[in-house]
Amino acid sequence: MSKKIFDRRNFIKTTALASAGIILSTGCKDDNNPESRFENYTEALVIGTGFGGAVTALRLGEAGIKTTMLERGQRWVLTPEGNTFSPLAFPDKRSAWFETENIAPLNPFGISPTFERYAGVLERVRYSGMDVYAGAGVGGGSLVYGGITIAPEKPLFTQVFPSEIDYDELASVYFPRVIQMLGASPIPDDLLNDSEYFEFVRVHVEHAQNVGLPIEYFASAYNWDIIKEEIAGTIPASAINGDIIYGVNSGAKKSLDHNYLPQAEATGNVTIKPLHQVKDIEQVDDGYYRINVEMIDVDGTVLAESAFHCKYLFMGAGSIGTTKILMRSKGKGYLPNINDTLGKGWGSNGATMSVRSLLPTNTGARQSSPSSSAAYDFNNDISPTVLDMANYPLGTECNCLIYLGLTLDSNRGYFDYNPSREDIDLVWNNNNIPKSAIDNLLDRMNVVNGGQSGSIFILPETKDDLTYHPLGGAVMGETCDWIGRVKGYDNLYVMDGALIPGSTACANPSLTIAGLAEKNIETILNEDILV
């Protein structure tokens, strides 16, 4: 069980002593010692515990560098009863980051329960023309992602990423390192071929192959043995019930709180502080950084304000979080030297959500297990396209298939800083390329296999105005150099999806983000920190 951030009684006592002018100290101030000079000093500080942050913290800890991680969300501890996370079909307050109703883009049952504001696992940020989803909690986006650990294809990668990023090096060294750390693996043959829980996958594969598309059974960050236990009924069902975007209660999903983060803490050099929400950062004496933080309760109440100081600062709060913190800090004059490319180069990864219905074959009543295969349509007339399966606990035969699609969309938006709200606004002009490309593919699949695009009960048409894959805002080669150093500041780094130029080239972004983080922190340790 995780500990509370601080004991309220001791906090009140300490605050009272400070207010009375009583100084608590273990020694004299030493101006040459940053631990003496600065409040809450740590040599390295990582903001966020998602893929970029988790990779960074582990490698810092292994190098013997004292590191603090600040995470806005909670630490979610699995219980034997299997009730840590919210179910998908009937979500409760645990599902949403300070919302009062269901925020999932799919709601075929039409049930929208209301609940109290709470520090749940999934945030929806509503911008004009685009809903962006992001994880919140120790583990970041890995708590709410689908576990799809897939590398982009080199010909597409080179269309998005600059030549300074060596694809072959990523593919041969860093992607395999991440896959090994996660313990990701393809679906076992017995589940794929025989289980009723994967009938929808078999139909998807058949329909895609009927129009000549190649299939990949990608590495998936799931413990397939636990999924088999769920199917056998020996443990409470979770992953096979579609409870994926709000967290998996059985522990089947190999999110970062099962690998990178506990290994980082095990070094003895990394400390994770949940429910610490970063407001802004500023550079102070001798190039050190001050991170201004609100310590919050699970209902959003600000319990206290504090500050942390560090020599090396790593941004890992995700595309939206990192961009917002940096733009707010620049807007307040705390980091004035960041150049004007900050906030630019944002993309949705060409993401879509769609459905085919009225199919002439059964697709299975249990379309709720983890995604395990992707169909490649790189000769699409509109845009190269990858089609993943989505999962949802329908519980009845629908003769339908639900898809998540990714396209090679060159459309980019940018953020404006609003000083009155101390927040950022996305400027996004949808070109509908993702929707057109996916519809092109679905139309071909319908001609060959039967069925129609859209559904009365699920999605009437393909949606490309939402994304679980926000990318960009502090892009490599623009705001940062090729390994994430923020231009204009020493020892300030971006290690997450904000560094990516709007797309991971028709691939789910987790592996690319983590692989780049592995490469970048290795370089930073060798060149900047000199361990």
MOHUZI-V302869 format. One record per backbone hydrogen bond with DSSP energy under -1.0 kcal/mol. CO is the residue of the C=O (numbers start at 1). NH is the residue of the N-H. If there is no record, write none. Layout:
co & nh
CO & NH
CO & NH
This chain:
co & nh
7 & 11
8 & 12
9 & 13
10 & 14
11 & 15
12 & 16
13 & 17
14 & 18
15 & 19
16 & 20
17 & 22
18 & 21
30 & 33
33 & 36
33 & 37
34 & 38
40 & 309
43 & 311
43 & 312
44 & 68
45 & 314
46 & 70
47 & 316
50 & 54
51 & 55
52 & 56
53 & 57
54 & 58
55 & 59
56 & 60
57 & 61
58 & 62
59 & 63
60 & 65
61 & 64
66 & 44
67 & 271
68 & 46
69 & 273
70 & 48
71 & 276
73 & 275
74 & 138
79 & 82
92 & 95
94 & 121
95 & 122
96 & 98
96 & 120
100 & 115
107 & 110
118 & 98
118 & 120
121 & 136
122 & 97
123 & 134
125 & 132
127 & 130
130 & 127
131 & 467
132 & 125
134 & 123
137 & 140
139 & 142
140 & 143
141 & 145
147 & 221
153 & 157
154 & 158
156 & 159
157 & 160
157 & 161
162 & 165
166 & 170
167 & 171
168 & 172
169 & 173
169 & 174
170 & 175
173 & 177
174 & 178
175 & 179
176 & 180
177 & 181
178 & 182
179 & 183
179 & 184
185 & 220
188 & 192
189 & 193
190 & 194
191 & 195
195 & 198
196 & 199
198 & 202
199 & 203
200 & 204
201 & 205
202 & 206
203 & 207
204 & 208
205 & 209
206 & 210
208 & 211
208 & 213
209 & 212
214 & 376
216 & 218
216 & 374
219 & 149
220 & 185
220 & 222
221 & 254
223 & 227
224 & 228
225 & 229
226 & 230
227 & 231
228 & 232
229 & 234
238 & 241
238 & 243
239 & 242
242 & 244
244 & 247
248 & 251
252 & 223
253 & 255
255 & 258
256 & 259
256 & 261
259 & 263
260 & 264
261 & 265
262 & 266
264 & 267
265 & 268
269 & 67
271 & 69
273 & 71
275 & 296
277 & 294
280 & 292
282 & 290
284 & 287
285 & 288
288 & 284
289 & 310
290 & 282
291 & 308
292 & 279
293 & 306
294 & 277
295 & 303
295 & 304
297 & 300
298 & 119
301 & 297
304 & 295
306 & 293
308 & 291
309 & 42
310 & 289
312 & 45
313 & 493
314 & 47
315 & 495
318 & 322
319 & 323
320 & 324
321 & 325
322 & 326
323 & 327
324 & 328
325 & 329
326 & 330
327 & 331
328 & 332
329 & 334
329 & 335
330 & 333
334 & 283
335 & 338
339 & 342
341 & 344
343 & 415
344 & 473
346 & 413
347 & 471
352 & 405
353 & 463
354 & 403
355 & 454
356 & 401
357 & 452
365 & 395
366 & 368
367 & 392
368 & 242
374 & 216
375 & 387
377 & 380
377 & 385
384 & 408
385 & 377
386 & 406
387 & 375
388 & 404
392 & 394
399 & 359
401 & 356
402 & 390
403 & 354
404 & 388
405 & 352
406 & 386
407 & 409
413 & 346
414 & 427
416 & 425
418 & 422
418 & 423
423 & 418
425 & 416
427 & 414
432 & 436
433 & 437
434 & 438
435 & 439
436 & 440
437 & 441
438 & 442
439 & 443
440 & 444
441 & 445
442 & 446
443 & 447
444 & 448
445 & 449
446 & 450
452 & 357
459 & 455
463 & 353
465 & 131
467 & 133
471 & 347
473 & 343
475 & 478
475 & 479
475 & 480
479 & 487
480 & 477
481 & 484
484 & 494
485 & 481
486 & 489
491 & 313
492 & 486
493 & 315
496 & 499
497 & 472
498 & 474
499 & 476
500 & 502
502 & 349
509 & 513
510 & 514
511 & 515
512 & 516
513 & 517
514 & 518
515 & 519
516 & 520
517 & 521
518 & 522
519 & 523
520 & 524
521 & 525
522 & 526
523 & 527
524 & 528
524 & 529
525 & 531
